Each structure stands twice: as C-alpha cells, then as structure tokens.
Amino acid sequence: MRKQREAEVFRITGARQGLADDVRGRQRRYVISMLIRTLSVLLTVVLWNVQRPLAIVTLVVGALLPYVAVVIANAGRERPPSLPSSFVPAPVRPALGPSEAVAEAPRDKPDGPLADHS
C-alpha cells in the first residue's frame, strides 16, 4: 500500500472546526498529559533512593498534572479563528455632502397652484 500525504489545507472561513475534530484534539491532549504523568510517577519510583529532591519534584508534577489535564480538556471549544491575513477590507466611501448645483431660490413670493392670491 502506498502512503498518501495529506495536502496542506488553507482555512478561508471564519467558522469553527467541527465538533468531532475538537473532541479528538482535546482527547489527544489529555492522553499526552496522562503519559507525562505516568512517566513522572515512574521517575519518582526510580529516583527515590538516588536523588530525593528530583524525585519529590516528579512526584509533585505527577500529583498536579491530572487536575491541569482535566481543566485543559474541559476548557471548551476554541474561539472562532480570525479572518485570513490576506483579507483586504473594502475601501470606505466618504459620505455625500450637500450638492452645490442646487442653490436655494429666494422664497419671497410663493408660486404655483397653491399660492395665495389675495
């Protein structure tokens, strides 16, 4: 069987990643942190009679890491990504001012059908 390399995919939307991908990523981070915890506990056992201060440090790391891993895993979904850096905003058009072509006519005498003829 031939291995296929995954092509690099560029995100062109501001949408979040799918829920399944988000859960998979959080599970992966949790498993990695638990592997680090297991290694630190094993190092504690191995180093206890050799270098006690280092063994105590690894014991503290092994004791605190589950709490930190659970908080990170339950932190929730990521924030939606910002728009791509190649996004160019539309130019801002200035607001239209009053037209100079229409000059106000003097209103001394009303004209037209509604003019008062008294």
C-alpha positions in Angstrom: 0.0 0.0 0.0 1.2 3.4 -0.8 1.1 6.1 1.8 -0.6 9.3 0.8 0.5 12.5 2.3 -2.3 14.8 3.3 -2.2 18.0 1.3 -1.9 21.3 3.2 -5.4 22.8 3.6 -5.9 26.5 3.9 -8.8 27.8 6.0 -10.6 30.5 4.2 -13.6 30.9 6.5 -14.2 32.2 10.0 -16.1 29.1 11.0 -15.0 26.9 13.9 -13.6 23.5 13.3 -16.1 20.6 13.6 -17.1 19.2 17.0 -15.6 15.8 16.3 -12.2 17.4 15.4 -12.4 19.5 18.6 -13.2 16.5 20.8 -10.4 14.4 19.1 -7.9 17.2 19.8 -8.9 17.5 23.5 -8.7 13.7 23.9 -5.2 13.7 22.3 -4.0 16.5 24.7 -5.4 14.6 27.7 -3.8 11.3 26.7 -0.4 13.1 26.2 -0.6 14.7 29.6 -1.5 11.4 31.3 1.5 9.8 29.6 3.7 12.5 31.0 2.1 11.9 34.4 2.8 8.2 34.2 6.4 8.9 33.3 6.8 11.3 36.2 5.4 8.7 38.7 7.8 6.1 37.3 10.7 8.5 37.6 9.6 9.2 41.2 9.9 5.5 42.0 13.2 5.1 40.2 14.8 8.2 41.7 13.5 8.0 45.2 16.7 6.4 46.7 19.1 8.1 44.2 18.1 11.8 44.1 15.4 12.5 46.5 14.8 16.2 45.6 14.3 15.4 42.0 12.0 12.5 42.9 9.9 14.9 45.0 9.6 17.3 42.1 8.5 14.5 39.8 6.0 13.4 42.5 4.5 16.9 42.7 4.3 17.0 38.9 2.6 13.6 38.9 0.1 14.7 41.5 -0.8 18.1 39.9 -0.9 17.1 36.3 -4.3 15.2 36.4 -6.0 18.4 37.6 -4.4 20.5 35.0 -5.1 18.0 32.3 -8.8 17.8 33.2 -9.1 21.6 33.3 -7.5 21.9 29.9 -9.6 19.0 28.4 -12.9 20.6 29.7 -11.9 24.1 28.7 -14.5 24.1 25.9 -14.3 24.8 22.2 -11.8 27.0 20.7 -12.6 30.6 19.7 -13.6 31.1 16.1 -10.5 31.9 14.1 -10.0 35.4 12.7 -10.3 36.1 9.1 -7.4 35.1 6.9 -4.5 37.6 6.9 -4.9 38.1 3.1 -8.3 39.7 3.7 -8.5 43.1 2.2 -11.3 45.3 3.5 -13.4 47.2 1.0 -12.5 50.9 0.6 -14.5 53.3 2.7 -16.5 55.7 0.6 -16.9 59.2 2.0 -20.5 60.4 2.8 -22.1 62.7 0.2 -22.3 66.3 1.2 -24.9 68.8 0.1 -24.9 69.4 -3.6 -23.6 72.8 -4.8 -25.6 72.6 -8.1 -28.9 73.2 -6.3 -29.0 76.7 -5.0 -31.8 77.8 -2.7 -34.1 80.2 -4.5 -35.4 83.1 -2.5 -38.9 82.4 -1.2 -40.4 85.9 -1.1 -43.4 85.2 -3.4 -44.9 81.7 -3.5 -45.6 80.4 -7.0 -47.7 77.6 -8.3 -51.3 76.4 -7.8 -51.3 76.6 -4.0 -50.2 80.2 -4.0 -52.5 82.5 -2.0 -54.0 85.2 -4.4 -55.5 87.7 -2.1 
